[in-house]
Amino acid sequence: MKKIFFFASALIASLSISAEVITLDLTQPTKPEQFTFAETGMWTETYNESDYEYFDTQVFSFSHLPSKKSYGGTSWEGFTVSKATQDGQGYGYYSNIAKGGINGMGTPYVFAYYSEFWLVSEDNEDMMSSNHIIFNDGKEYYPRYVYLNNAVIGHHDVVEGSAYGRAFTKGDRFEVWIQGLDKDYEATDEKVIYRLADYTSENPEEWFVNTEWAKVDLSPLGKVAGLTFTVVSTDQGNYGTNTATYFALDGLTVSTTADEPLPVAYAVATFENEEGGVNIAKADTCWQGADAPVPGWNNWKSGDYYFRTYFDNTYGAYYSSFTVTNETATTSTGYMEPYRSISGGAYEGSNFAVVYVDPWNPDTVSFEAQTVKGFFVNNTPYTVGAITTNNFAPASQFKLSDYLKLNCIGLKNKAVVNTVTVDLAIDGKYIGEWTYVDLSELGEIDAITFTMEGSDIGDYGLNTPSYFAMDNFGAAKPAGYVAPDMKEFDVATAISNTNADVNVVKVIRNGQVLIFRDGKAYNVLGAEL
């Protein structure tokens, strides 16, 4: 007797790997040795019909162009890999609704095209579909779960219709069927069904179209040698399914036994507009719109992480702690324009956070106990202006010995566990691009408090503006990531001079020592430059 299981969606992010649990990681391919991507975001070998019947990563082999009928490199079937983020419609846009994998916008994911007319062989029509995954080490595993999402093109067919597929109406459904493969690579009877769109309810308010990564439980399939996927739609025509049979896949997790504990997954805080979280109604502005903070403390969530914002509009909009922004300017006139990044805009997407670190009451990010992977940090133009010029009193332009540091203090049950320190500015250099901060050495924690310390101290503490920019909190370090170089700036030091009428200053510029005397530059040997 066949068994059918239905599962609801959940927004989840990146997963870890242990010796007994294997989770799909597209940064570890073996065939090819690495994925390269075209400007569109698609794997460059997507239309290679001669070298890739399968692509492999870890124990997973994904079917790719299995029919070898790509019509001269203009068509493909099975699975490919994508980093596409486009919103546009049409067959040239192989993107999913989340615009990235479960690790965040722009991260790689598996993109699938299911062909109803593909057959692996005439002798065994039911062996597997155009979209199948086999375990390339010859072992059998227990599938635990997988993440599925709508493709942009399929979502468009369901919601708006196209020249090929009509918009869905009452009674319609769009589904992915998942079955196991036995040792002979034949589909087993057990079946898991996930509905990418469900219009079967009598109540239109309950109609559903998937718009985020949905975690689908695969445990009913039992121990298998692989998986096979079928796409089904109620919109049928003379030539089969009218709805575009594309979907996205990520985070496939299998284990060697059925009862192993699984790693917990957490959604990255991207600060993009999201239900129950943040919502910036206008472009190039600080947090405004229907969900803008009210006076006083505001608690909110992005991904699986909890933040707070203090808002006061007594003398104009004032935000403290964590402020969401999409401003793109790279300059600042001072404390009225602090909500920007020095490189302009977010690391990914539109929104990011700017954190004001109150020296007397530093605020905290809270979350379920976990080992936080990391986040991206950047300086603000306000802070950079203060350390590179004398235009932001009481702050003073940095000398070579000056510094500004960000302390990321990990807490568990309100007790300090460990600290990761980031040099925002040091040795005549400052962070000028989005830079990844690894927080894994903090260990298992349930909160992080941020403090700042620096060398420019006054009567009321730190003179340097204590702001920094943050994006993708909780994200893993991207594959192949290389930290950008810090930006150099002129650091000036007055030189003792017996002639009070002559102004002599030593400047470190681009790593070289220059002497400025009466406005003229000399090298250290005294030669005029």
Secondary structure by P-SEA (a helix, b strand, c coil): cbbbbbbbbbbbcbbbbccccccccccccccccbbbbccccccccccccccccbbbcccbbbbcccccccccccccccbbbbccccccccccccccccccccccccbbbbbbbbbcccccccccccccccccccccccbbbbbcbbbbbbcaaaaaaacccccccccccccbbbbbbbbbbccccccccbbbbbbcccccccccccbbbbccbbbbbccccccccbbbbbbbbcccccccccccccccccccccccccccbbbbbbbcccccccccccccccccccccccccccccccccccccccbbbbbbcccccccccbbbbbccccccccccccccccccccccccbbbbbbcccccccccccccccccbbbbbbcaaaaaaaaccccccccccccccbbbbbbbbbccccccbbbbbccccccccccccccccccccccccbbbbbbbcccccccccccccccccccccccccccccccbbbbbbbbbbcccccccbbbbbbbcccbbbbbccccccccccccc
